[in-house]
Structures are given as structure tokens and as C-alpha cells.
Amino acid sequence: MIREGRHLAIIAGEASGDAHGVALMRALRALDPQIRFSGKGGPKMEQEALASGGHLDNWIAEAGVLGLWDVLRHYGYFRRKFSTLLDELSETPPEAVILVDYPGFNLRLAKAIRSKGIPTKIIYYISPQVWAWNRRRIPEMALALDLMICIFPFEKKLYEPSGLRTVFAGHPMAAELHAVPAEDRDCALLGLFPGSREREVRKIFPVMLDAARLVHRSRPEIRFEAAAATVAHASRMVGQANEAGLEIAITTGAARDLMQRATVGLVCSGTATLEAACLGLPHALVYKVATLTYEVGIRVIRVPYLGIVNILAGRPVIREFIQHNATPAALADESLRLLNSDEARNRLSADLAETIALLGGAEESNSPSPSQRSAEAVLECLEKSPLKAH
């Protein structure tokens, strides 16, 4: 029986986490309208927390940094936020803390909650990609966490040997988005998706612009449109486009719309590549970071591909252009290869659909969504699982 007045804390630190977090919050409140939320997240989660009678700190703009140097530069900020949050959880322990992705912060928080003996359950929603960079952390995670909710099918098998209770809920995006066929797309539009973080825009968008100029020389009829995550990013991107002397439309907060219209896309590595795949957009992955971040990354990453589509498929479905290989010439060549060939685009779209089907996006309409399955798993954990000893 569900108790009234249930208090849950939920922590997310990026725009994608805000989207996943609010979907889970809504699914939980649909099952138990008396749930009250606190924690940290973005504007969507903040509004849902207010609707529940709680309060959530909207910190996404500051929390969503990228790369080792950014984290070091903001270390004092994160240390203060971490300490304050831990004190709040100690003073008013929620029935559970739900950690949404964001492993650099959230895994440390889980360990600190256990070390401090705070009487709460810890649920991780959207498994950190330890399978890519440090599988040795799994036993440590099993000691701290009460439940792991996975969104990729291969993750469940990785956690189960550790004794950590694990649920595969399916990927929310695969259930939400559906591929747009080629015949419904603009026939001459190259979409540019430089990412949602400021440093991504600074690093990647100029390279994309230079690639677009090369495409324009070969195919003058091709039009260009870029997706900006925020108004501030759009302003920066307009300046960069003007400097490049390229005519390009820049829209704010409409990345998915552009993914549904574009013929081909150049997409920054991350959640956007999965969005593009779900929507059936033929695209290439682009990734550039600070040299220090890259040098550290190549020493710890333990998977053969960067893009989740390629990891799921076990082969290079989409081409990846990373760091020094992300040159304007290389990006232009791949864009033209896809723009110039209906066969290449159709083959790539078919491969994307086959890969996305692994995530459970092609389920019957009356089956529970990934967010609903996750909410059910959370409440079952609260009702049936004993509180873990610290």
C-alpha cells in the first residue's frame, strides 16, 4: 500500500537528465499523486517539483560543464554544492534519492550518502557508462545502490553478477521518437548540431561551418540550418557564421524539428546522436574537446566506438570523426557522400532503424513506457526492499 506524503529527492546535472528526470517524476506522480520532490535539476524538473509541493534547485546552466579542464575550473562550485546537498539530505532524509545519469557528481554522492549513514534508499536512473571507462567500479556501486535502472539492454548483464538489483526499463527516447522516412524530408538541407554545452559550440561549430562552406562549393543549392540549445548559444553561433561568411539559418530549441526535416546531419557526440538515430536522420558523429580531456579520455575509454548507436550495433553504423580526424574536409566529404546518394542514405536509415529496435522503441502502443516501467521499479524498491546498511 502506497503511503501518503512520500518525499523523494532527485538529482540531475545536464539538459538530457532534466528531460529524463521530469518524465520519471511525472510517471511517479501518476502512480502516487502525493509524492513530493526535492533535489537538483533543470527547469522542467523544477516546475514538476513545484507542482508536487516541493522545491528543486535549477542548476543545469552551471552544472552542465564539459571536459576535465571545465570540472577543475569549477571545482570550488561543485564542492560547495555537494557539501550543501549532503547536509540537506542529512537534515531531512528523503525516502529515496534518485540519481539521474551525471556520474561524476552522482556516484560520489551515492558513496557519501552511504558513508554518512543517511537512512535513505539510493536509486540510479540511467546507468553511468562504467562499461565504457571503468567496470571495476561496479562492485563499489553495488555496495552503495539499492536499485539500478538501465536504459540499454546490455547493461543488465554487467551489473547482475555484482548482486546489484537491476532493471532494464527501455530507452525513453526510443519509445518517444519515430523515424521520418526519406521522402518526407527536405531534399537539399544539411543540418548542423554542435551540441548543448558552451564548450562544444566553441570547439565544434567552427569546424562544422568550414565543412559547410566546402559542401557549398560543390553543391551550391544545398541549404544549411543549425540547432542552438539556448539563446546565448544562438547568439554566439550567429557571430561565428558571420565570420565564416556563410548563409545559415540558426534556430533555438528546435533540434528535433531540424532532425525531422534535414536530408543529412553533422551531429555532436552525445544524446543528440541517439535522437538523430531514433528519427532516422542519416548523419555522422563529430567530437572535439580540449587536448588534455582527449588525452585522458583515450587512456580510460574501453569501448571501440564513441557513439552509442555503434556500440549497440557492434559495428560502425555511422561514421565517427573524433578530435584530429574531425576536419572540415573529412566532414564535407562524408556530408557529400550522403547528400549525393539516395542509396547511401536509405541504407544508413535502415541500419539505424535496426539498431534502435534493440532499445524497445517498437513496442505496442498499450505497453508501459520506459518512464512508467522505471516508476514502477522505483515504487517496488521503496515498498519491498529493505534499507541498505551503511
C-alpha positions in Angstrom: 0.0 0.0 0.0 1.4 3.4 -1.0 1.9 5.8 1.8 0.8 9.4 1.6 3.3 12.3 1.8 6.2 10.4 0.3 9.3 12.5 -0.2 11.8 11.7 -2.9 15.0 13.6 -3.8 16.1 13.5 -7.5 19.4 14.8 -8.8 20.3 15.6 -12.5 23.0 17.8 -13.8 22.5 18.1 -17.6 19.8 19.1 -20.1 19.3 15.4 -21.1 19.0 14.5 -17.4 16.4 17.2 -16.9 14.3 15.7 -19.7 14.6 12.1 -18.5 14.2 13.2 -14.9 10.9 15.1 -15.4 9.5 12.2 -17.3 10.2 9.9 -14.4 8.8 12.4 -11.9 5.5 12.6 -13.9 5.3 8.9 -14.1 5.8 8.6 -10.4 3.2 11.2 -9.6 0.8 9.4 -11.9 1.2 6.3 -9.7 1.3 8.3 -6.4 0.0 11.9 -6.6 1.1 12.5 -3.0 4.8 12.3 -3.9 6.8 15.5 -3.1 10.1 16.1 -4.9 13.3 18.0 -3.9 16.8 17.9 -5.3 18.7 19.4 -8.2 18.0 19.5 -11.9 16.8 21.8 -14.7 13.8 24.0 -15.5 11.5 21.1 -16.3 12.2 19.2 -13.1 12.0 22.5 -11.2 8.4 23.1 -12.4 7.4 19.5 -11.7 8.8 19.7 -8.2 6.8 22.9 -7.6 3.7 21.2 -8.8 4.3 18.4 -6.3 4.6 20.9 -3.4 8.4 20.6 -3.2 11.4 22.6 -4.2 14.2 21.7 -6.6 17.3 23.7 -7.4 17.6 24.6 -11.1 21.4 24.4 -11.5 21.7 23.0 -15.1 23.4 26.1 -16.5 26.2 25.8 -14.0 26.3 22.1 -13.6 26.4 21.1 -17.3 30.2 21.6 -17.9 32.2 19.5 -20.3 35.6 18.1 -20.0 38.3 17.7 -17.4 39.5 21.3 -17.5 36.0 22.6 -17.0 35.5 20.4 -14.0 38.8 21.5 -12.5 38.0 25.2 -13.1 34.6 24.8 -11.4 35.8 22.5 -8.6 35.0 25.0 -5.8 31.5 25.5 -7.1 30.8 21.7 -7.2 32.4 21.1 -3.8 30.1 23.7 -2.2 27.0 22.3 -3.9 28.0 18.8 -2.9 28.5 19.7 0.7 25.3 21.7 0.9 23.2 18.9 -0.7 24.7 16.3 1.6 23.8 18.4 4.6 20.2 18.9 3.4 19.8 15.1 2.9 21.2 14.5 6.4 18.8 17.0 8.0 15.7 15.8 6.1 16.3 12.4 4.7 14.0 11.5 1.8 12.6 8.0 1.4 14.9 7.7 -1.6 17.5 9.6 -3.6 17.1 9.1 -7.3 20.3 9.9 -9.2 19.8 10.6 -12.9 22.9 9.9 -15.0 25.6 12.6 -14.3 28.1 10.1 -12.8 31.0 12.4 -12.0 28.8 14.0 -9.3 26.2 11.4 -8.6 28.4 8.4 -8.0 30.4 10.4 -5.4 27.1 11.5 -3.8 25.9 7.9 -3.5 29.1 6.9 -1.8 29.0 9.9 0.5 25.3 9.2 1.5 26.2 5.7 2.5 29.4 6.7 4.3 27.5 9.3 6.3 24.8 6.8 7.2 21.9 8.8 5.9 18.8 6.5 6.2 17.6 6.6 2.6 17.5 4.3 -0.4 19.6 5.2 -3.4 18.3 4.5 -6.9 20.3 5.2 -10.0 18.2 6.0 -13.1 20.1 5.8 -16.4 23.2 3.8 -15.7 26.5 5.6 -15.8 28.6 4.3 -18.7 31.1 2.5 -16.5 31.1 -0.3 -19.1 33.0 2.3 -21.3 35.5 3.6 -18.8 35.8 1.7 -15.6 33.9 -1.6 -15.0 35.9 -2.1 -11.8 33.6 0.5 -10.1 30.6 -1.9 -10.4 31.3 -3.8 -7.1 31.6 -0.4 -5.3 28.4 0.8 -6.9 26.6 -2.4 -5.7 27.5 -1.6 -2.1 26.0 1.9 -2.3 23.0 1.5 -4.5 19.6 -0.2 -3.8 18.5 -0.3 -7.5 20.0 0.4 -10.9 17.6 1.2 -13.7 19.2 0.7 -17.1 18.1 2.0 -20.5 20.4 -0.1 -22.7 19.8 -3.9 -22.9 23.4 -5.0 -22.5 23.8 -3.2 -19.1 21.7 -5.5 -17.0 24.1 -8.4 -17.6 27.0 -6.3 -16.5 25.5 -5.4 -13.1 23.7 -8.6 -12.1 26.9 -10.6 -11.1 27.7 -7.9 -8.5 24.4 -8.6 -6.7 23.0 -5.1 -7.5 19.3 -5.3 -8.2 19.0 -4.2 -11.8 16.0 -3.4 -14.1 16.1 -2.8 -17.9 13.3 -0.3 -18.5 14.0 0.5 -22.1 15.2 3.8 -23.5 12.7 6.7 -23.2 13.9 8.3 -26.4 13.4 5.1 -28.5 9.8 4.9 -27.3 9.1 8.6 -27.8 10.6 9.2 -31.2 9.8 7.6 -34.5 11.8 7.7 -37.8 10.9 10.1 -40.5 11.1 8.5 -44.0 13.4 10.0 -46.6 10.5 11.0 -48.9 9.2 13.3 -46.1 12.5 15.1 -45.7 13.8 18.3 -47.4 15.9 17.1 -50.4 18.7 19.7 -50.0 19.2 20.6 -46.3 22.3 19.9 -44.2 21.6 20.1 -40.5 24.3 21.1 -38.1 24.1 20.0 -34.4 27.1 21.3 -32.5 25.8 20.3 -29.0 24.1 21.7 -25.9 27.2 22.9 -24.0 29.1 26.1 -24.5 32.4 24.5 -24.9 31.0 22.1 -27.5 29.7 25.0 -29.5 33.0 26.8 -29.3 35.0 23.8 -30.4 32.8 22.0 -32.9 30.6 24.6 -34.6 33.5 26.4 -36.4 34.6 23.1 -37.9 31.1 22.4 -39.0 30.8 25.8 -40.6 34.1 25.2 -42.5 32.8 21.9 -43.7 29.5 23.5 -44.8 31.5 26.0 -46.9 33.2 23.1 -48.7 29.9 21.5 -49.3 28.5 24.8 -50.7 31.4 25.0 -53.2 30.5 21.5 -54.5 26.7 21.8 -54.2 25.6 25.5 -54.2 22.0 24.5 -54.0 22.4 22.9 -50.5 21.0 25.0 -47.7 22.3 24.9 -44.1 20.5 25.1 -40.8 22.0 24.8 -37.3 20.3 23.9 -34.0 21.2 26.0 -30.9 20.4 24.8 -27.5 19.9 28.2 -25.9 19.5 31.9 -27.0 23.1 32.5 -25.8 24.4 29.7 -27.9 22.4 31.0 -30.9 24.0 34.5 -30.5 27.5 33.0 -30.4 26.7 30.8 -33.4 25.3 33.8 -35.5 28.6 35.6 -34.8 30.6 32.5 -35.9 28.5 32.1 -39.1 29.0 35.8 -40.0 32.8 35.4 -39.5 32.7 32.4 -41.8 30.7 34.3 -44.4 28.2 31.5 -44.7 24.4 32.0 -45.1 22.9 29.7 -42.5 19.6 29.6 -40.5 20.0 29.2 -36.8 17.1 28.0 -34.6 16.9 27.8 -30.9 15.4 24.8 -29.0 14.3 23.1 -32.2 16.9 20.4 -32.7 14.4 17.6 -33.1 12.4 19.5 -35.7 15.5 20.0 -37.7 16.4 16.3 -37.4 13.0 15.5 -38.9 13.5 17.9 -41.8 17.2 17.6 -42.8 18.5 15.4 -45.6 21.7 14.8 -43.7 23.2 15.9 -40.4 26.5 16.5 -38.7 25.9 15.7 -35.0 27.9 16.3 -31.9 28.6 13.1 -30.0 26.2 12.5 -27.1 22.4 12.3 -26.6 21.9 14.1 -29.9 23.3 11.2 -32.0 20.7 8.9 -30.4 18.0 11.4 -31.1 19.1 11.6 -34.7 19.2 7.8 -35.0 15.7 7.4 -33.5 14.4 10.0 -36.0 16.1 8.2 -38.9 18.4 11.0 -39.9 21.4 9.9 -41.9 24.3 11.5 -40.1 27.9 11.5 -38.9 29.2 11.9 -35.4 31.5 14.7 -34.6 33.5 15.2 -31.4 36.3 17.7 -30.4 37.4 18.5 -26.9 40.3 20.2 -25.2 43.6 18.3 -25.8 44.0 17.4 -22.1 40.5 16.0 -21.9 41.1 14.0 -25.0 44.5 12.6 -23.9 43.0 11.5 -20.6 39.9 10.1 -22.3 41.7 7.8 -24.8 43.6 6.2 -21.9 40.4 5.2 -19.9 37.8 4.5 -22.6 37.3 0.8 -23.0 34.9 0.6 -25.9 35.8 0.5 -29.7 33.3 3.3 -30.6 32.2 6.6 -29.1 28.7 6.7 -30.5 26.0 4.7 -28.6 24.5 3.6 -32.0 27.8 2.0 -33.0 28.2 0.4 -29.5 24.7 -1.1 -29.7 25.3 -2.4 -33.2 28.8 -3.6 -32.5 29.9 -2.1 -35.8 30.3 1.4 -37.3 26.8 2.1 -38.5 27.6 5.9 -38.5 31.0 7.3 -39.2 32.8 8.9 -36.3 35.0 11.9 -36.7 36.9 12.5 -33.4 39.4 15.1 -32.4 42.1 15.5 -35.1 40.0 13.4 -37.5 37.2 16.0 -37.2 38.5 18.2 -40.0 36.4 20.3 -42.3 37.5 18.3 -45.4 36.5 15.0 -43.8 33.1 16.2 -42.6 32.4 17.8 -46.0 33.4 14.5 -47.8 31.0 12.5 -45.6 28.2 15.0 -46.0 28.6 15.0 -49.7 28.7 11.1 -49.8 25.3 11.0 -48.1 23.8 14.0 -49.9 24.8 12.7 -53.3 23.5 9.1 -52.9 19.9 8.1 -52.2 21.2 4.5 -51.8 23.7 5.5 -49.1 21.1 7.5 -47.1 18.5 4.7 -47.4 21.0 2.1 -46.3 22.1 4.1 -43.3 18.5 4.9 -42.3 17.7 1.1 -42.4 20.8 0.3 -40.3 19.7 3.0 -37.8 16.2 1.5 -37.5 17.6 -2.0 -37.0 19.8 -0.7 -34.2 17.2 1.4 -32.5 14.8 -1.6 -32.4 17.2 -3.1 -29.8 16.1 -0.4 -27.4 12.5 -1.4 -27.3 11.1 1.6 -29.3 8.9 -0.6 -31.5 6.6 -1.8 -28.7 2.9 -2.0 -28.8 1.1 1.3 -28.1 -0.6 0.0 -25.0 2.5 -1.3 -23.3 4.1 0.8 -20.5 6.6 3.4 -21.5 10.2 3.2 -20.2 9.4 6.0 -17.7 6.4 4.1 -16.5 8.4 0.9 -16.0 11.0 2.9 -14.2 8.5 4.5 -11.9 7.0 1.1 -11.1 10.5 -0.2 -10.3 11.2 2.7 -8.0 8.0 2.2 -6.0 8.5 -1.5 -5.8 12.0 -0.9 -4.4 10.6 1.5 -1.8 7.9 -0.9 -0.8 9.7 -4.3 -0.8 13.4 -3.8 -0.5 15.0 -3.4 3.0 17.0 -0.3 3.7 20.7 -1.0 3.0 23.1 -1.0 5.9 25.9 1.6 5.6 
